[in-house]
């Protein structure tokens, strides 16, 4: 690596606490000096500013791991094709980023720091450009997909079945980004809730979030027959294709979408699987019929459900979930997948590690930085019932 990661980390720490101001300055500088670029962005820039710093945070976190950094930049470069980003845009973005960092770094900004950021951005942008160039010419920047069916699964959750206009290649456990003409140029990520099917359709589980421009449109407005845009598949929280180890799935809220896709994949080559599935309330277990169906059909699957009592708090919920995982003993020898709200991973990974789960066998999608819109499952952390804390597979149909 041509630049010193420690210099970047120290410099980023100086401006991180003023993230919102840095992001506003960056976009003001970019649009002032490159007015034609403004049309590529949504009208409301609030979330976009959050996402800028979230992406920078992810880059800084990966500096010590060149393989992770390369993979992340490759995915970014391929994905940015859907934004109609051109190679000529990258120098302009770099100039505005350096200007914003310089403005808010004060005396901490030195010639060495500027040189390091310039070198780092050169590496980053070139990696993204190379990844975009390497995409097969026949692969579109986005797919058009018709809403083939929709089902209201809960008052704030809808299940959409989408039919892409051409084959959409993905692996169970991945996610995609969605854009609707109702919310132009606003892209949001959602997990694909199924393994690949013969008919090529994909399911998305969408929860409405407060003030969510796209989620609100998808849940309450978008109807059957409408067209959406899909970005390319993303994420590496997929099953190890060579593993025959037992599998643990830990799921909260609409994180069930990813678990459901993984379970469909496991069914093609069964192995012992235990799924902890949580939700904010009984009513919020929106796909319970499917859970029952899977348990009744597959003897290799055990499901533990967690739902809240009225008035139960988030801290109590997290405590009971930790207790439930701890009571099962050791997770040594398991493949572990976590999917759900952003606090699920930091809350449970230390416990799983302390119970023997190998760090390299714990998979989950990236955890968002503070302030970043939730990437996969925009649901609050579930609460766990205190009077009947655990419901086992017997209650779901196994005698």
Order of alpha helices (4+ residues) and beta strands (2+ residues): alpha-alpha-alpha-alpha-alpha-alpha-beta-beta-beta-beta-beta-alpha-beta-beta-alpha-beta-alpha-beta-alpha-beta-alpha-beta
